[in-house]
């Protein structure tokens, strides 16, 4: 599904990622850990093609990212959902419209938008909040809205950058349970997190970045 082959990423005089070789299988759920500035966010941005590799090759859904033209980038991103530490909701729109935004951009019909948005909100337990503004929700609920928006177009890949960074342990566990549920139906899930205590007991593969280098490529709990 996702394959990094000797990938490097440079910013001016800074090396953000160095010689990353990593395969993420279709339907896998993977955690990326590491200190702040280790390269976790950069790795996710490469998958989204927000950034481009400086060296090496990256394949996403069997496509060589170096050969994807600017015109075809939106097509690639339709296959990928992204969840951020800050949900980045639009405060001048209600919850329904926030979740619907990707579908509106892609040109879905109003009837299809209604069906998909309500299904996504139901999955995250917020189907009774669609008419509310984001400010009426708790931060944990806002994060759930962000997840609903990321999965509303049923992406093949779901990426999350520190999705529990601002949540207490109980809410963090609930958010991870949502990601596990999406993974259980076949979605490939990649989560960047610094919270080792939260994921230590989970039975998913964990990799660690340190100063842009992969130092634990195949750690997995049994």
N, C-alpha and C positions, 0 to 999 in steps of 0.2 A: 504493500500500500504506500509506504513512505520509505525512501532509501537515500541516506546520506553517504556519499562516496568521497572520502578525503576532502571534506568541505572546510574551507577557511572563509572568514569574514573579517575584513579590515575596515576601520573607520580612521581616516587620516593616519596618525602614527600608532593607533591602538588596534590590537588584535583581539576581537571579540570572541571569535571561535577559531580553533586551530586543529586542523586535520581530523575532523569528525567523521567517523564511519559508523553508521548505525542503521539498522533495519527495523522498521515497525510494521508488524504483520497486520493484514486486514482483520478487523474485529478485535484487535488487542487494546488493552487499557494500560497505559504507561505513565509513570511519574518521573518527572525530571526535577532533581533537587540540586542545591548548590547555594553558595553565599550570594549576597546581593552583588550584581555585576559579574556573575560567573558566566553569563551567556545564555541563560534560560529564555529570556524574552526574545533575544536575537534569533535563537533557534526556531521559535514559533513564528516569528516574522518571516523567516525564510520559507517556511511551509506555506504561509499565506501569500507569499510573493509580495509582501510589503517591502522587503529587502531582497537583494540578489546576492548570490554567492560570489565571493572574490576569486576563489579557486575551487576546484572539485566539481562534482555533479550532484544534483538533487533531483530525485524522481518522486512525484506525488501523483497517486492514482495512475501509475504507469506512464506519466508524461514527464519528459525531461524539461525541468523548469527553465533551463537556459534557452530552450527553443520555443517557449510560449511567447507569442507576440503580445504587444501591449493591448491590442484589440481583443485577445483571447483571455486576458487575465480575469475579467469578470466571470467568464464561463468557469474557470478553475475555482474561483471563490464561491460560486454557487454550491460547490460540493463540500464546502468547509464552513462550519459554524465556529464563532470565536466568542469566548466569555472573558471579560476583563475583571481585574480586582475592583475597579469602580464600574458599576453597571452602565454608566454613560447614557442614562435615559433622558429623553426630551421632556422637560418639565411643562412645556406648553401643549403636550398631547397626553391623552389618557393612556391607560395601560394597554388597552386593545390596540390603539394606533401605534404605540411603541413596538409592540410585538409584530404588527402587520407590516412595518416599514420595509423589510427585505422583500416581501411578496409584492408590495406596491411597486418597488423599483424594478422587479422582474416582470411586471405586467400581468400578474394573475387577475382573474375575474373577481368581482366583489363577493360572489357566492363562495368561490374557492377560498378566498382570504378568510371569510367568516369561519368556514369549516376548519381550516388549518390553525387559525389563531386560537379558537376555542379548544381545539384538541391539545395544542401546546400548553395553554394555561391550565387545562385540566391535569396534564402530566406533572406540572410543578405545584399543583394544589392551590391555584389562584383563580379558578374559573368564576368566582363570585366577586372579583375585584376589577373586572375589565373596564368599568366606567370611571374608576378613580384616577386622580392624578398621581404621579410618582411620589410626591411629597406626602401623600396620605398613607404611604406604606412604610414599614420598618425597613432598615437597611437589608436585613436578611430576605425580606419579601422582594425588595428591589433587585437583589441578586438573582432571585428566582425568575423575575421578569427578564433579566438579561439572559438567563439560560433558555427561557421559552423563546425569546427572539432568535437565539443562536440555532435552535433546533426546528423552528417553524417550517423551514423548507426541507426538512428531513435530510440533512447533509450526511455524506458518507464519513466525514471526519469532523470531530468536535475537539477544538483546542481550548484550553483554559489557562490564563496567566494569573497565578496567585488568586484563585477565585474565593478562597476562604481567608484571605489576609486580614480582613477587617471584621471577622466574625468570631464569636465566642466558640468554645469547643463543641457545644451541643449543636449549634447551627452549622458549624463546619462539618460535623458528621452527617447532618441531614443533607447538606449540599453534595457531599461526596456520594451519598446513597443515590441521589438523582443521577449523577454521572454513571454510577454502576448500573443503574436501570437502563440508561440509554445504551451502554456497552452491551448489556445482556441481550439486546435485540439486534446486535450486529454492528453498531456504530464504533468506529475506531476512535478512541479517546486518548488525548495526550494532555497531561496536566503538569504545569510548572508550579512548584511549591517549595517553600523553605521549611515547612512544618513537618519535620521528620516524626515527631511524636504522634501526629495525626495519622500518618500512613504506615507507621512501622508494623502494625499488626495485619495489614491488608495483604491479600495474596496476589498482588500484581507486580510486574517487573518495575524495578526502580533503577534509574541511572543517575550518576552524579557528575556535575560539571564543576571544575575548579580552574579559575583563571582561563576560561575558554577551552579547556581540554576535558575530554571524557575520561574519568578516572575509575568508574565502576560500571562497565558496560553491561554486565549480565548478572546483577544482583536480583534474586527473586526469593520471596518467602515461600516455604513449603507448607 
